[in-house]
Amino acid sequence: MSMVSTILVIVVAALHGYFLILEMFLWDKPYGRKTFQLTPEFATASKALAANQGLYNGFLTAGLLWGLSLGSAGIAIISFFLICVIVAGVFGAATVGRKILYVQALPAALALAAIWLLG
């Protein structure tokens, strides 16, 4: 894989690690509520759902890092997890807000394109 591809995959993995922290640990804290524009009541009521969502983001991070650890043998694994991120980002943009398309799906699409075009 090219250096550009590797860096882009690391960026996507880091983003999803950050999402894990936000959703699992900071959801009902001031920073999490501000980030997601949540009322204290809604944050408390939806905390378990957010933690579950955060766990899935952790699985995406783990899958991308696993693929990277395999070097060129991990390209199929990385591609699979990037496609999962793109699908989740498109779905999130359609059901929650357009910002998710740019924060989640676009970086993954750029990483996937870099892998396919640059190796």
Steps between C-alpha positions, in 0.01 A plus 500: 500500500620851430584740781201718405265200520643394834466849647141532380409162653664605828297823493175304455598259779586792728168670424310188597708462814401857583134420428529203736622726780231759432218251489607257770651731759413863428143477369334644811794721600514870406740441209290217357175690541652804329647291217169330424279793607316291760289603793607346832173305511541352154866418563409312816210317335705395195830425674476120457416533130793735446737263681389218271560721197841592637590133535426448132730791417765322703454189287553710188820641650620153597428362153690778326798464733492121456510544124786748524697261721492241220665729247409431138324179607248715689371706208180294466432534874565874492278537193218310672513718811525821297193396301321436832594852612377649172167317519454603864588859410254513211228348717579744782487792258162384372348435842676736743676786325701589193810584707557126553560463127798735521637393838466125456432388143723744310827418684431127455420549130824693453696226677334230289565693180863547598540128562344408169676770297838530673535156651 
